[in-house]
Amino acid sequence: MSDTETTTTRAPDAPHPLRWTVLGLLGLAQLMLILDITVVAIALPDMGVELDLDRAALTWVVSGYALTFGSLMLLGGRAADLFGPKRVVLAGLAVFTAASLAAGLATGAPLLLAARIAQGAGAAMLSPAALSVVVRLFDGDERNRALGIWSALGGGGAALGVLLGGLITAGPGWAWVFFVNVPVGLVVLVSLARILPSLSRAGTGSLDIPGAVLVAAATGALIYALIRAGDHGWLDIVTVVLFTAAAAAYAVFALWQRRAAAPLMDLRLLGRRPVVAGTFVIAVTTALMVGAFFLGSFYLQNHQGHGALMTGVLFLPVALLTMTAAAAAGRVIGRLGARLLAVLGLAAAAAGFLVPVLWSGTAAMVTGVSIAAAGLGALFVVASATALTTVAPHEAGVTSGIVSTFHEFGAAAGAAAVSSAAATSIAAHTGTRTASGFDDAFLVATGLAAASAVIAVWLIPARAPVSPSR
């Protein structure tokens, strides 16, 4: 009898015996998705030389993945509710793995960009469906611990990607940043096919295609606007048009959801305080984390003169502290409460971002970003636990999609905001190498963290609600 079949003989409320193994495999899959952003970013220079890619093409190698990933996650979450999370997890992982192989074999821009878009589509299916599985397999304190592990992998993945990207690019070559996903993806796929329980379909009805198109278009336009703002400014005419188009598409989506026979999502989810609080925290946390990574990478390479590999090594403590703090937060959030943990995490982030403003040099930068990363690691757990604690099984997939979408919003907004604030220093790396722009950007991050701590006191519920049964 297979492992999946044995799950049918368990008592309805008994925990799945292989839930921690499932979590480890899903976490490894999620880590691949996160790593695929920063690992690829480090390999871009070599990739551009070998494939003769111009600056626009190199930008889309990163942005195409992020856009597709972010704009389709709500659809992926809803698909998990309708068709069962196991099917969507396996389909998403298969698409991502096959697309990784195609990207590594690419000999020019068309195939590479198509493969990156396919990777993003696979990731958009896999990520919310996997988080839905975690929410449904675990309860109570175990769920908090599981979300701590999940958040540790996601939070530390970006910083680890810098190190791995440098090692792979300097070793076997840029193509292996994609090829490495293939054996890992196949092993995880075969393993999950055997042991991942066939959780029941939590949703009813059909997939809302018009709603999916509207929300994907709106989300894609918004993320592209945020990405473009970093290069062209917030008042650039195309950026403003994109923001306006995104707002209009979201308004039409909301109207359609009220009329659709089987809507993509219940809009009342966005009126629940825990869901709003969780999405706010995940957006702010990701914005600060990506901002710190962006600023630290440019400062260490362009201002301090370190190479990509050394920059990756210097980011190792950032990754380790993020993971450690997230895992620890998963263990103590039940005792401290999400509100207090959020305030402590944001206070640590604000203090960390002040360090490179008050002192200059590599040591100060690494120390400050590491302190901030410890606070942010805890916040990833706060966000997931707050948003997902109260959801019923039929809402787990789409709520996971909402959380994951705001994760991408935060990433795009963070990169755009700090690149604008630090523009003088980023552009000055060929000249005077002034650090004033970096100081301005870190002060912006400090202010955002401090203001968010005040908002968290008001927004996050004082006591964690009781989790619904599976």
Helices and strands as residue ranges (DSSP letters): H 3-6, G 7-9, H 19-51, H 55-83, H 85-105, H 109-137, H 140-170, H 176-179, H 181-195, H 209-232, H 237-259, G 267-271, H 273-298, I 299-303, H 308-314, H 316-336, H 338-358, H 362-388, G 393-395, H 396-421, H 423-427, G 428-430, H 436-459
